[in-house]
Amino acid sequence: MSDTKADFSSIYDRDDPRAYFAELSPLDYQIPQQAMPVLRTLAGASTRSGRTRPVLDLCCSYGINGGLLRFDVELDEMSARATAAAAADLSPRAFIASERAFFAERRRTPQLDVRGLDAAPHAIGYAREVGLVTDGWAENLEQDAASPALRAGLRDVGLVTCTGGVGYVGAATFDAILDAVDRPDDLWLAVFVLRVFDYTPIEQVLRRAGLVTEQVPGRTFLQRRFADAEEQRVAVETVRDRGLDPAGKEADGWFHAECFVTRPAAEAARVPLEDLLAG
């Protein structure tokens, strides 16, 4: 993990996300909700032959993006449930059972197949048990080759989403995903990248597959407030070193992300990105 950010590693692989939300909610963590309009648009646009293709949520953690995509729920509601006093004394099994029953009543697009990939096995297990993802794998493609099961699960993926994983994963992970999908030149991606990280090495991998990457113009997306003054100081310096202006963004106390949308070359030529996202 990059030393640009505070270390929250202790909350990323618990039996359930109660500690995760307890740590991040006071920091106004919101990038999954901010990303939803883009992710929902691309999930619909990346269809083939009228069929919605499976989505891979990279660095999915506890399946939050899958929950927001597939169920009628908002991030604040998920956080409130996890941090409620009534949830504090539940065993992990009881909390998971309660969440599974809750989400079963809130289906929005149950036909949308969202699969998860993350290095954290307990987080993946939670996401699968509750039903936030339809399938998932706990593997680290920065260090290891994809397992046969993961390669099989990636074969028909049409859209890859990621709302904060870059910095934990890099070009090696994206290269492994491209190697596993049936048609890498037909893959779509929506990747939200904190401005402290350089997306160029990943974009180069995608370009070699014949894909076109564009940055969503004219805006950034809030991720969360800084955990402390030191985290902010390092972020501001890093952004400046990258030739970016932190004024009104990191200088105001927030991590900001840029969104990069990657599409097959023919799709990028056919529909301007602004028109796609406006529709």
C-alpha positions as CSV (number, residue, x, y, z in Angstrom):
1,M,0.0,0.0,0.0
2,S,1.3,3.5,-0.8
3,D,2.4,5.6,2.1
4,T,0.5,8.5,0.5
5,K,-2.6,7.4,2.5
6,A,-3.3,6.5,6.1
7,D,-3.1,2.8,6.9
8,F,-6.6,1.3,7.3
9,S,-5.5,-2.2,6.5
10,S,-6.8,-3.5,9.8
11,I,-10.4,-2.9,8.7
12,Y,-10.3,-4.3,5.2
13,D,-10.5,-8.0,6.0
14,R,-12.9,-8.6,8.9
15,D,-15.8,-11.0,8.9
16,D,-18.2,-8.1,8.2
17,P,-17.9,-4.4,7.4
18,R,-18.9,-2.9,10.8
19,A,-15.3,-1.8,11.7
20,Y,-14.9,-0.6,8.1
21,F,-17.8,1.8,8.2
22,A,-17.1,2.8,11.8
23,E,-13.6,4.0,10.7
24,L,-14.5,5.6,7.4
25,S,-18.0,7.1,8.0
26,P,-16.6,9.9,10.2
27,L,-14.4,10.8,7.3
28,D,-17.4,11.2,5.0
29,Y,-16.3,8.3,2.8
30,Q,-18.5,8.6,-0.3
31,I,-16.7,7.6,-3.6
32,P,-18.9,4.5,-4.2
33,Q,-22.0,6.7,-4.2
34,Q,-20.3,9.4,-6.2
35,A,-19.4,6.8,-8.8
36,M,-22.8,5.3,-9.2
37,P,-24.2,7.5,-12.1
38,V,-21.1,6.6,-14.2
39,L,-21.1,2.9,-13.3
40,R,-24.8,2.5,-14.0
41,T,-24.5,4.2,-17.3
42,L,-21.6,2.1,-18.4
43,A,-23.2,-1.1,-17.2
44,G,-26.1,-0.4,-19.6
45,A,-23.9,0.9,-22.4
46,S,-21.5,-2.1,-22.4
47,T,-24.1,-4.6,-23.5
48,R,-23.6,-6.9,-26.5
49,S,-26.4,-8.3,-28.6
50,G,-28.9,-6.7,-26.2
51,R,-27.4,-8.6,-23.2
52,T,-26.1,-6.9,-20.1
53,R,-22.6,-8.4,-19.6
54,P,-21.1,-9.3,-16.3
55,V,-19.4,-6.7,-14.2
56,L,-16.1,-7.2,-12.4
57,D,-15.7,-4.9,-9.4
58,L,-11.9,-4.8,-8.8
59,C,-10.8,-4.2,-5.2
60,C,-14.4,-4.8,-4.2
61,S,-13.8,-5.2,-0.5
62,Y,-17.1,-5.9,1.2
63,G,-19.1,-5.6,-2.0
64,I,-20.3,-2.0,-1.6
65,N,-20.3,-1.2,-5.3
66,G,-22.2,-4.4,-6.0
67,G,-24.7,-3.6,-3.4
68,L,-25.3,-0.1,-4.8
69,L,-25.6,-1.4,-8.3
70,R,-27.9,-4.3,-7.7
71,F,-30.0,-3.1,-4.8
72,D,-32.3,-0.2,-3.9
73,V,-30.0,1.2,-1.2
74,E,-27.7,4.2,-0.7
75,L,-24.2,4.2,0.8
76,D,-25.4,6.2,3.8
77,E,-28.0,3.6,4.5
78,M,-25.4,0.8,4.4
79,S,-23.2,2.7,6.7
80,A,-26.0,3.5,9.1
81,R,-27.0,-0.2,9.4
82,A,-23.4,-1.2,10.1
83,T,-22.8,1.4,12.7
84,A,-26.2,1.3,14.5
85,A,-26.2,0.5,18.2
86,A,-28.5,-2.5,17.4
87,A,-25.7,-4.0,15.3
88,A,-22.9,-3.6,17.8
89,D,-23.6,-6.7,19.9
90,L,-24.5,-9.1,17.1
91,S,-22.1,-11.9,16.3
92,P,-20.7,-11.8,12.7
93,R,-23.1,-14.6,11.8
94,A,-26.1,-12.8,13.1
95,F,-25.1,-9.6,11.4
96,I,-24.6,-11.3,8.1
97,A,-28.0,-13.0,8.4
98,S,-29.6,-9.7,9.1
99,E,-27.9,-8.0,6.1
100,R,-28.8,-10.9,3.8
101,A,-32.5,-10.6,4.8
102,F,-32.4,-6.8,4.4
103,F,-30.9,-6.9,0.9
104,A,-33.2,-9.7,-0.2
105,E,-36.1,-7.2,0.1
106,R,-34.3,-4.3,-1.8
107,R,-33.5,-5.8,-5.2
108,R,-33.1,-3.1,-7.9
109,T,-31.5,-5.0,-10.8
110,P,-31.1,-8.6,-9.6
111,Q,-30.3,-9.6,-13.2
112,L,-27.1,-7.6,-13.1
113,D,-24.2,-10.0,-12.6
114,V,-21.6,-8.2,-10.4
115,R,-18.5,-10.3,-9.5
116,G,-15.9,-9.2,-7.0
117,L,-12.1,-9.5,-6.9
118,D,-10.1,-8.5,-3.8
119,A,-7.1,-9.8,-1.9
120,A,-9.2,-9.9,1.3
121,P,-10.8,-13.4,1.7
122,H,-13.1,-12.4,4.7
123,A,-14.4,-9.3,2.9
124,I,-15.1,-11.4,-0.2
125,G,-16.8,-14.0,1.8
126,Y,-19.1,-11.4,3.4
127,A,-20.0,-9.9,0.0
128,R,-20.8,-13.4,-1.4
129,E,-22.8,-14.5,1.6
130,V,-25.0,-11.4,1.7
131,G,-25.4,-11.5,-2.0
132,L,-23.9,-8.1,-2.8
133,V,-21.8,-9.9,-5.5
134,T,-22.9,-12.9,-7.5
135,D,-19.4,-14.5,-7.3
136,G,-16.0,-13.5,-6.0
137,W,-12.4,-14.4,-5.7
138,A,-9.7,-13.5,-3.0
139,E,-6.6,-13.2,-5.1
140,N,-3.7,-10.8,-5.4
141,L,-2.8,-10.4,-9.1
142,E,0.0,-8.1,-8.2
143,Q,1.9,-11.1,-6.8
144,D,0.3,-14.2,-8.2
145,A,-1.0,-15.6,-11.5
146,A,-4.8,-15.8,-11.7
147,S,-6.2,-19.2,-10.6
148,P,-8.1,-21.3,-13.1
149,A,-11.3,-20.5,-11.2
150,L,-10.7,-16.8,-11.5
151,R,-9.7,-17.0,-15.2
152,A,-13.0,-18.8,-15.9
153,G,-14.9,-16.2,-14.0
154,L,-13.3,-13.3,-15.9
155,R,-13.8,-14.8,-19.3
156,D,-17.2,-13.2,-20.2
157,V,-16.8,-10.0,-18.2
158,G,-17.8,-6.9,-20.2
159,L,-17.2,-4.1,-17.7
160,V,-14.5,-3.6,-15.0
161,T,-15.2,-1.1,-12.2
162,C,-12.8,0.2,-9.6
163,T,-13.5,3.0,-7.1
164,G,-10.3,3.4,-5.1
165,G,-8.1,0.3,-5.8
166,V,-5.4,2.0,-7.8
167,G,-2.5,2.5,-5.5
168,Y,-3.2,-1.0,-4.0
169,V,-3.1,-2.6,-7.5
170,G,-1.4,-1.5,-10.6
171,A,-0.6,-2.4,-14.2
172,A,0.1,-6.1,-13.4
173,T,-3.4,-6.6,-12.2
174,F,-5.0,-5.0,-15.2
175,D,-2.7,-6.9,-17.5
176,A,-3.8,-10.2,-15.9
177,I,-7.5,-9.3,-16.3
178,L,-7.0,-8.5,-20.0
179,D,-5.2,-11.8,-20.4
180,A,-8.2,-13.7,-18.9
181,V,-11.1,-12.1,-20.7
182,D,-12.3,-13.6,-24.0
183,R,-12.2,-10.3,-26.0
184,P,-9.8,-7.8,-24.3
185,D,-10.4,-5.4,-27.2
186,D,-14.1,-5.4,-26.3
187,L,-13.8,-4.6,-22.6
188,W,-15.1,-1.5,-20.9
189,L,-13.6,0.0,-17.7
190,A,-14.6,2.7,-15.3
191,V,-11.7,3.4,-12.9
192,F,-11.7,6.2,-10.2
193,V,-8.2,7.1,-9.3
194,L,-7.1,9.4,-6.5
195,R,-5.1,12.4,-7.9
196,V,-2.1,11.3,-5.8
197,F,-1.6,8.3,-8.2
198,D,-0.5,8.2,-11.8
199,Y,-2.8,6.2,-14.0
200,T,-0.5,6.3,-17.0
201,P,1.1,2.8,-16.6
202,I,-2.4,1.2,-16.5
203,E,-3.6,3.2,-19.4
204,Q,-0.6,2.0,-21.4
205,V,-1.6,-1.6,-20.7
206,L,-5.1,-0.9,-21.9
207,R,-4.0,0.9,-25.0
208,R,-1.9,-2.2,-26.0
209,A,-5.2,-4.1,-26.0
210,G,-6.7,-1.7,-28.5
211,L,-8.8,0.2,-26.0
212,V,-9.3,3.9,-25.7
213,T,-9.1,5.6,-22.3
214,E,-10.6,9.1,-21.7
215,Q,-10.8,11.1,-18.5
216,V,-14.3,12.3,-17.5
217,P,-13.8,16.0,-18.2
218,G,-14.5,19.0,-16.0
219,R,-14.9,17.3,-12.6
220,T,-13.4,15.3,-9.9
221,F,-15.1,13.0,-7.4
222,L,-14.9,13.2,-3.6
223,Q,-13.5,10.1,-1.9
224,R,-13.2,11.0,1.8
225,R,-11.8,13.6,4.1
226,F,-8.2,13.2,5.2
227,A,-7.6,11.2,8.4
228,D,-5.2,13.8,9.8
229,A,-3.0,16.8,8.9
230,E,0.0,14.6,7.9
231,E,-2.1,12.6,5.4
232,Q,-3.2,15.9,3.9
233,R,0.3,17.4,3.8
234,V,1.6,14.4,1.9
235,A,-1.3,14.4,-0.5
236,V,-1.0,18.1,-1.3
237,E,2.8,17.7,-1.9
238,T,2.2,14.7,-4.1
239,V,-0.5,16.4,-6.2
240,R,1.8,19.4,-6.7
241,D,4.7,17.1,-7.7
242,R,2.4,15.6,-10.3
243,G,1.8,19.1,-11.8
244,L,-1.7,19.4,-10.5
245,D,-3.2,22.2,-8.4
246,P,-4.5,21.1,-5.0
247,A,-6.5,24.4,-4.5
248,G,-10.1,23.8,-3.8
249,K,-9.5,20.0,-3.6
250,E,-6.8,18.4,-1.5
251,A,-6.0,21.8,0.1
252,D,-9.5,21.9,1.3
253,G,-9.2,18.6,3.2
254,W,-10.5,16.0,0.8
255,F,-9.1,13.2,-1.4
256,H,-10.3,13.8,-4.9
257,A,-10.5,11.1,-7.6
258,E,-10.4,11.4,-11.4
259,C,-12.6,9.0,-13.4
260,F,-11.1,7.2,-16.4
261,V,-13.4,5.5,-18.8
262,T,-12.0,2.9,-21.2
263,R,-13.9,1.6,-24.2
264,P,-13.4,-0.3,-27.4
265,A,-11.9,2.0,-30.0
266,A,-15.0,1.7,-32.3
267,E,-17.3,2.7,-29.4
268,A,-15.1,5.7,-28.4
269,A,-15.2,6.9,-32.0
270,R,-18.9,6.4,-32.3
271,V,-20.1,8.2,-29.2
272,P,-18.3,11.1,-27.5
273,L,-17.8,10.4,-23.8
274,E,-19.7,13.5,-22.7
275,D,-22.7,12.4,-24.7
276,L,-22.5,8.9,-23.3
277,L,-22.5,10.1,-19.7
278,A,-25.1,12.8,-20.4
279,G,-27.6,10.2,-21.7
